Amino acid sequence: MQYYNRDLPPKRIVPRSEIEQMKAMPYTTYLKTFHWQMKRREAFKSAGRSCQICNCRHHPGGLTVHHRTYERVGEELPEDLIVMCRDCHDLFHGRLAKKGADLPHPDEWTSGPIDARIRKLREEELDLKAQLAGVEAKITYWKDLKRIEEGK
């Protein structure tokens, strides 16, 4: 007995000629293809049908799948796509500010998953800066050592 996922059709190998056709078509046309609809459904499923930025599941504007890169349109990798709610997508593209929404500065965000993500990224930034300083100190040390060896 063969088991399959009822949500998605079985994966098929897309011929190179079909991929090239998708790459050549206008982006808005590509978004209407069966191929994109399946990629979109896979992204929703892997994201747990929630926004990967703020984790909301039932946004009045719905969820959208955003391309992080357009380099592989037609043959997107899972990491090329991110599921966002309408507000996060609009915020990403700067449309909320254009609509006149009164948005707090990110430094003023004090609660919720976005704030937690910002704090985590700032901590990672500090760690990377510390690592960079350590690497730069090692480079300076080895350059000085080389100068001493060369008698300069």
Contact map, one row per residue, 1 for C-alpha under 8 A:
11100000000000000000000000000000000000000000000000000000000000000000000000000000000000000000000000000000000000000000000000000000000000000000000000000000
11110000000000000000000000000000000000000000000000000000000000000000000000000000000000000000000000000000000000000000000000000000000000000000000000000000
11111000000000000000000000000000000000000000000000000000000000000000000000000000000000000000000000000000000000000000000000000000000000000000000000000000
01111100010000000000000000000000000000000000000000000000000000000000000000000000000000000000000000000000000000000000000000000000000000000000000000000000
00111111110000000000000000000000000000000000000000000000000000000000000000000000000000000000000000000000000000000000000000000000000000000000000000000000
00011111100000000000000000000000000000000000000000000000000000000000000000000000000000000000000000000000000000000000000000000000000000000000000000000000
00001111100000000000000000000000000000000000000000000000000000000000000000000000000000000000000000000000000000000000000000000000000000000000000000000000
00001111110000000000000000000000000001001100000000000000000000000000000000000000000000000000000000000000000000000000000000000000000000000000000000000000
00001111111000000000000000000000000000000000000000000000000000000000000000000000000000000000000000000000000000000000000000000000000000000000000000000000
00011001111100000000000000000000000000000000000000000000000000000000000000000000000000000000000000000000000000000000000000000000000000000000000000000000
00000000111110000000000000000000000000000000000000000000000000000000000000000000000000000000000000000000000000000000000000000000000000000000000000000000
00000000011111000000000000000000000000000000000000000000000000000000000000000000000000000000000000000000000000000000000000000000000000000000000000000000
00000000001111100000000000000000000000000000000000000000000000000000000000000000000000000000000000000000000000000000000000000000000000000000000000000000
00000000000111110110000000000000000000000000000000000000000000000000000000000000000000000000000000000000000000000000000000000000000000000000000000000000
00000000000011111110000000000000000000000000000000000000000000000000000000000000000000000000000000000000000000000000000000000000000000000000000000000000
00000000000001111111000000000000000000000000000000000000000000000000000000000000000000000000000000000000000000000000000000000000000000000000000000000000
00000000000000111111100000000000000000000000000000000000000000000000000000000000000000000000000000000000000000000000000000000000000000000000000000000000
00000000000001111111110000000000000000000000000000000000000000000000000000000000000000000000000000000000000000000000000000000000000000000000000000000000
00000000000001111111111000000000000000000000000000000000000000000000000001100000000000000000000000000000000000000000000000000000000000000000000000000000
00000000000000011111111100000000000000000000000000000000000000000000000001000000000000000000000000000000000000000000000000000000000000000000000000000000
00000000000000001111111110000000000000000000000000000000000000000000000000000000000000000000000000000000000000000000000000000000000000000000000000000000
00000000000000000111111110000100000000000000000000000000000000000000000011000000000000000000000000000000000000000000000000000000000000000000000000000000
00000000000000000011111111000000000000000000000000000000000000000000000011000000000000000000000000000000000000000000000000000000000000000000000000000000
00000000000000000001111111000000000000000000000000000000000000000000000000000000000000000000000000000000000000000000000000000000000000000000000000000000
00000000000000000000111111101100000000000000000000000000000000000000000000000000000000000000000000000000000000000000000000000000000000000000000000000000
00000000000000000000001111111100000000000000000000000000000000000000000000000000000000000000000000000000000000000000000000000000000000000000000000000000
00000000000000000000000011111110000000000000000000000000000000000000000000000000000000000000000000000000000000000000000000000000000000000000000000000000
00000000000000000000000001111111000000000000000000000000000000000000000000000000000000000000000000000000000000000000000000000000000000000000000000000000
00000000000000000000000011111111100000000000000000000000000000000000000000000000000000000000000000000000000000000000000000000000000000000000000000000000
00000000000000000000010011111111100100000000000000000000000000000000000001000000000000000000000000000000000000000000000000000000000000000000000000000000
00000000000000000000000000111111100110000000000000000000000000000000000000000000000000000000000000000000000000000000000000000000000000000000000000000000
00000000000000000000000000011111110110000000000000000000000000000000000000000000000000000000000000000000000000000000000000000000000000000000000000000000
00000000000000000000000000001111111110000000000000000000000000000000000000000000000000000000000000000000000000000000000000000000000000000000000000000000
00000000000000000000000000000001111111000000000000000000000000000000000000000000000000000000000000000000000000000000000000000000000000000000000000000000
00000000000000000000000000000000111111100000000000000000000000000000000001000000000000000000000000000000000000000000000000000000000000000000000000000000
00000000000000000000000000000111111111110000000000000000000000000000000001000000000000000000000000000000000000000000000000000000000000000000000000000000
00000000000000000000000000000011111111111000000000000000000000000000000000000000000000000000000000000000000000000000000000000000000000000000000000000000
00000001000000000000000000000000011111111100000000000000000000000000000000000000000000000000000000000000000000000000000000000000000000000000000000000000
00000000000000000000000000000000001111111110000000000000000000000000000000010000000000000000000000000000000000000000000000000000000000000000000000000000
00000000000000000000000000000000000111111111000000000000000000001000000000000000000000000000000000000000000000000000000000000000000000000000000000000000
00000001000000000000000000000000000011111111100000000000000000000000000000000000000000000000000000000000000000000000000000000000000000000000000000000000
00000001000000000000000000000000000001111111110000000000000000000000000000000000000000000000000000000000000000000000000000000000000000000000000000000000
00000000000000000000000000000000000000111111111000000000000000001000000000000100111000000000000000000000000000000000000000000000000000000000000000000000
00000000000000000000000000000000000000011111111111000000000000001000000000000000001000000000000000000000000000000000000000000000000000000000000000000000
00000000000000000000000000000000000000001111111110000000000000000000000000000000000000000000000000000000000000000000000000000000000000000000000000000000
00000000000000000000000000000000000000000111111110000000000000000000000000000000000000000000000000000000000000000000000000000000000000000000000000000000
00000000000000000000000000000000000000000011111111110000000000000000000000000000001000000000000000000000000000000000000000000000000000000000000000000000
00000000000000000000000000000000000000000001111111000000000000000000000000000000000000000000000000000000000000000000000000000000000000000000000000000000
00000000000000000000000000000000000000000001111111100000100000000000000000000000001000000000000000000000000000000000000000000000000000000000000000000000
00000000000000000000000000000000000000000001001111110011110000100000000000000000001110000000000000000000000000000000000000000000000000000000000000000000
00000000000000000000000000000000000000000000001011111111100000100000000000000000001110000000000000000000000000000000000000000000000000000000000000000000
00000000000000000000000000000000000000000000001001111110000000000000000000000000011100000000000000000000000000000000000000000000000000000000000000000000
00000000000000000000000000000000000000000000000000111110000000000000000000000000000100010000000000000000000000001100000000000000000000000000000000000000
00000000000000000000000000000000000000000000000000111111000000000000000000000000000000010000000000000000000000011100000000000000000000000000000000000000
00000000000000000000000000000000000000000000000001111111100000000000000000000000000000000000000000000000000000001000000000000000000000000000000000000000
00000000000000000000000000000000000000000000000001100111111000000000000000000000000010000000000000000000000000000000000000000000000000000000000000000000
00000000000000000000000000000000000000000000000011100011111000000000000000000000000000000000000000000000000000000000000000000000000000000000000000000000
00000000000000000000000000000000000000000000000001000001111101000000000000000000000000000000000000000000000000000000000000000000000000000000000000000000
00000000000000000000000000000000000000000000000000000001111111100000000000000000000011000000000000000000000000000000000000000000000000000000000000000000
00000000000000000000000000000000000000000000000000000000011111000000000000000000000000000000000000000000000000000000000000000000000000000000000000000000
00000000000000000000000000000000000000000000000000000000001111100000000000000000000011100000000000000000000000000000000000000000000000000000000000000000
00000000000000000000000000000000000000000000000000000000011111110000000000000000000011000000000000000000000000000000000000000000000000000000000000000000
00000000000000000000000000000000000000000000000001100000001011111000000000000000001111000000000000000000000000000000000000000000000000000000000000000000
00000000000000000000000000000000000000000000000000000000000001111100000000000000001111001000000000000000000000000000000000000000000000000000000000000000
00000000000000000000000000000000000000010011000000000000000000111110000000000000111100000000000000000000000000000000000000000000000000000000000000000000
00000000000000000000000000000000000000000000000000000000000000011111000000000000111100001000000000000000000000000000000000000000000000000000000000000000
00000000000000000000000000000000000000000000000000000000000000001111110000000001110000000000000000000000000000000000000000000000000000000000000000000000
00000000000000000000000000000000000000000000000000000000000000000111110000000011110000000000000000000000000000000000000000000000000000000000000000000000
00000000000000000000000000000000000000000000000000000000000000000011111100000001100000000000000000000000000000000000000000000000000000000000000000000000
00000000000000000000000000000000000000000000000000000000000000000011111110000000000000000000000000000000000000000000000000000000000000000000000000000000
00000000000000000000000000000000000000000000000000000000000000000000111110000000000000000000000000000000000000000000000000000000000000000000000000000000
00000000000000000000000000000000000000000000000000000000000000000000111111111000000000000000000000000000000000000000000000000000000000000000000000000000
00000000000000000000011000000000000000000000000000000000000000000000011111110000000000000000000000000000000000000000000000000000000000000000000000000000
00000000000000000011011000000100001100000000000000000000000000000000000111110000000000000000000000000000000000000000000000000000000000000000000000000000
00000000000000000010000000000000000000000000000000000000000000000000000111111000000000000000000000000000000000000000000000000000000000000000000000000000
00000000000000000000000000000000000000100000000000000000000000000000000111111101100000000000000000000000000000000000000000000000000000000000000000000000
00000000000000000000000000000000000000000000000000000000000000000000000100111111100000000000000000000000000000000000000000000000000000000000000000000000
00000000000000000000000000000000000000000010000000000000000000000000000000011111100000000000000000000000000000000000000000000000000000000000000000000000
00000000000000000000000000000000000000000000000000000000000000000001000000001111110000000000000000000000000000000000000000000000000000000000000000000000
00000000000000000000000000000000000000000000000000000000000000000011100000011111110000000000000000000000000000000000000000000000000000000000000000000000
00000000000000000000000000000000000000000010000000000000000000001111100000011111111000000000000000000000000000000000000000000000000000000000000000000000
00000000000000000000000000000000000000000010000000010000000000001111000000000011111100000000000000000000000000000000000000000000000000000000000000000000
00000000000000000000000000000000000000000011001011110000000000111100000000000000111110000000000000000000000000000000000000000000000000000000000000000000
00000000000000000000000000000000000000000000000001111000000000111100000000000000011111111000000000000000000000000000000000000000000000000000000000000000
00000000000000000000000000000000000000000000000001100001001011110000000000000000001111111000000000000000000000000000000000000000000000000000000000000000
00000000000000000000000000000000000000000000000000000000001011110000000000000000000111111100000000000000000000000000000000000000000000000000000000000000
00000000000000000000000000000000000000000000000000000000000010000000000000000000000111111110000100000000000000000000000000000000000000000000000000000000
00000000000000000000000000000000000000000000000000001100000000000000000000000000000111111111000000000000000000000000000000000000000000000000000000000000
00000000000000000000000000000000000000000000000000000000000000010100000000000000000111111111100000000000000000000000000000000000000000000000000000000000
00000000000000000000000000000000000000000000000000000000000000000000000000000000000001111111111100000000000000000000000000000000000000000000000000000000
00000000000000000000000000000000000000000000000000000000000000000000000000000000000000111111111110000000000000000000000000000000000000000000000000000000
00000000000000000000000000000000000000000000000000000000000000000000000000000000000000011111111000000000000000000000000000000000000000000000000000000000
00000000000000000000000000000000000000000000000000000000000000000000000000000000000000001111111000000000000000000000000000000000000000000000000000000000
00000000000000000000000000000000000000000000000000000000000000000000000000000000000000000111111111000000000000000000000000000000000000000000000000000000
00000000000000000000000000000000000000000000000000000000000000000000000000000000000000000111111111100000000000000000000000000000000000000000000000000000
00000000000000000000000000000000000000000000000000000000000000000000000000000000000000100110011111111010000000000000000000000000000000000000000000000000
00000000000000000000000000000000000000000000000000000000000000000000000000000000000000000010011111111110000000000000000000000000000000000000000000000000
00000000000000000000000000000000000000000000000000000000000000000000000000000000000000000000011111111000000000000000000000000000000000000000000000000000
00000000000000000000000000000000000000000000000000000000000000000000000000000000000000000000001111111000000000000000000000000000000000000000000000000000
00000000000000000000000000000000000000000000000000000000000000000000000000000000000000000000000111111100000000000000000000000000000000000000000000000000
00000000000000000000000000000000000000000000000000000000000000000000000000000000000000000000000111111110000000000000000000000000000000000000000000000000
00000000000000000000000000000000000000000000000000000000000000000000000000000000000000000000000010011111000000000000000000000000000000000000000000000000
00000000000000000000000000000000000000000000000000000000000000000000000000000000000000000000000110001111100000000000000000000000000000000000000000000000
00000000000000000000000000000000000000000000000000000000000000000000000000000000000000000000000000000111111110000000000000000000000000000000000000000000
00000000000000000000000000000000000000000000000000000000000000000000000000000000000000000000000000000011111110000000000000000000000000000000000000000000
00000000000000000000000000000000000000000000000000000000000000000000000000000000000000000000000000000001111110000000000000000000000000000000000000000000
00000000000000000000000000000000000000000000000000000000000000000000000000000000000000000000000000000001111111000000000000000000000000000000000000000000
00000000000000000000000000000000000000000000000000000000000000000000000000000000000000000000000000000001111111000000000000000000000000000000000000000000
00000000000000000000000000000000000000000000000000000000000000000000000000000000000000000000000000000001111111100110000000000000000000000000000000000000
00000000000000000000000000000000000000000000000000000000000000000000000000000000000000000000000000000000001111110010000000000000000000000000000000000000
00000000000000000000000000000000000000000000000000000000000000000000000000000000000000000000000000000000000011111111000000000000000000000000000000000000
00000000000000000000000000000000000000000000000000000100000000000000000000000000000000000000000000000000000001111111000000000000000000000000000000000000
00000000000000000000000000000000000000000000000000001110000000000000000000000000000000000000000000000000000000111111100000000000000000000000000000000000
00000000000000000000000000000000000000000000000000001100000000000000000000000000000000000000000000000000000010111111110000000000000000000000000000000000
00000000000000000000000000000000000000000000000000000000000000000000000000000000000000000000000000000000000011111111111000000000000000000000000000000000
00000000000000000000000000000000000000000000000000000000000000000000000000000000000000000000000000000000000000111111111100000000000000000000000000000000
00000000000000000000000000000000000000000000000000000000000000000000000000000000000000000000000000000000000000001111111110000000000000000000000000000000
00000000000000000000000000000000000000000000000000000000000000000000000000000000000000000000000000000000000000000111111111000000000000000000000000000000
00000000000000000000000000000000000000000000000000000000000000000000000000000000000000000000000000000000000000000011111111100000000000000000000000000000
00000000000000000000000000000000000000000000000000000000000000000000000000000000000000000000000000000000000000000001111111110000000000000000000000000000
00000000000000000000000000000000000000000000000000000000000000000000000000000000000000000000000000000000000000000000111111111000000000000000000000000000
00000000000000000000000000000000000000000000000000000000000000000000000000000000000000000000000000000000000000000000011111111100000000000000000000000000
00000000000000000000000000000000000000000000000000000000000000000000000000000000000000000000000000000000000000000000001111111110000000000000000000000000
00000000000000000000000000000000000000000000000000000000000000000000000000000000000000000000000000000000000000000000000111111111000000000000000000000000
00000000000000000000000000000000000000000000000000000000000000000000000000000000000000000000000000000000000000000000000011111111100000000000000000000000
00000000000000000000000000000000000000000000000000000000000000000000000000000000000000000000000000000000000000000000000001111111110000000000000000000000
00000000000000000000000000000000000000000000000000000000000000000000000000000000000000000000000000000000000000000000000000111111111000000000000000000000
00000000000000000000000000000000000000000000000000000000000000000000000000000000000000000000000000000000000000000000000000011111111100000000000000000000
00000000000000000000000000000000000000000000000000000000000000000000000000000000000000000000000000000000000000000000000000001111111110000000000000000000
00000000000000000000000000000000000000000000000000000000000000000000000000000000000000000000000000000000000000000000000000000111111111000000000000000000
00000000000000000000000000000000000000000000000000000000000000000000000000000000000000000000000000000000000000000000000000000011111111100000000000000000
00000000000000000000000000000000000000000000000000000000000000000000000000000000000000000000000000000000000000000000000000000001111111110000000000000000
00000000000000000000000000000000000000000000000000000000000000000000000000000000000000000000000000000000000000000000000000000000111111111000000000000000
00000000000000000000000000000000000000000000000000000000000000000000000000000000000000000000000000000000000000000000000000000000011111111100000000000000
00000000000000000000000000000000000000000000000000000000000000000000000000000000000000000000000000000000000000000000000000000000001111111110000000000000
00000000000000000000000000000000000000000000000000000000000000000000000000000000000000000000000000000000000000000000000000000000000111111111000000000000
00000000000000000000000000000000000000000000000000000000000000000000000000000000000000000000000000000000000000000000000000000000000011111111100000000000
00000000000000000000000000000000000000000000000000000000000000000000000000000000000000000000000000000000000000000000000000000000000001111111110000000000
00000000000000000000000000000000000000000000000000000000000000000000000000000000000000000000000000000000000000000000000000000000000000111111111000000000
00000000000000000000000000000000000000000000000000000000000000000000000000000000000000000000000000000000000000000000000000000000000000011111111100000000
00000000000000000000000000000000000000000000000000000000000000000000000000000000000000000000000000000000000000000000000000000000000000001111111110000000
00000000000000000000000000000000000000000000000000000000000000000000000000000000000000000000000000000000000000000000000000000000000000000111111111000000
00000000000000000000000000000000000000000000000000000000000000000000000000000000000000000000000000000000000000000000000000000000000000000011111111100000
00000000000000000000000000000000000000000000000000000000000000000000000000000000000000000000000000000000000000000000000000000000000000000001111111110000
00000000000000000000000000000000000000000000000000000000000000000000000000000000000000000000000000000000000000000000000000000000000000000000111111111000
00000000000000000000000000000000000000000000000000000000000000000000000000000000000000000000000000000000000000000000000000000000000000000000011111111100
00000000000000000000000000000000000000000000000000000000000000000000000000000000000000000000000000000000000000000000000000000000000000000000001111111111
00000000000000000000000000000000000000000000000000000000000000000000000000000000000000000000000000000000000000000000000000000000000000000000000111111111
00000000000000000000000000000000000000000000000000000000000000000000000000000000000000000000000000000000000000000000000000000000000000000000000011111111
00000000000000000000000000000000000000000000000000000000000000000000000000000000000000000000000000000000000000000000000000000000000000000000000001111111
00000000000000000000000000000000000000000000000000000000000000000000000000000000000000000000000000000000000000000000000000000000000000000000000000111111
00000000000000000000000000000000000000000000000000000000000000000000000000000000000000000000000000000000000000000000000000000000000000000000000000111111
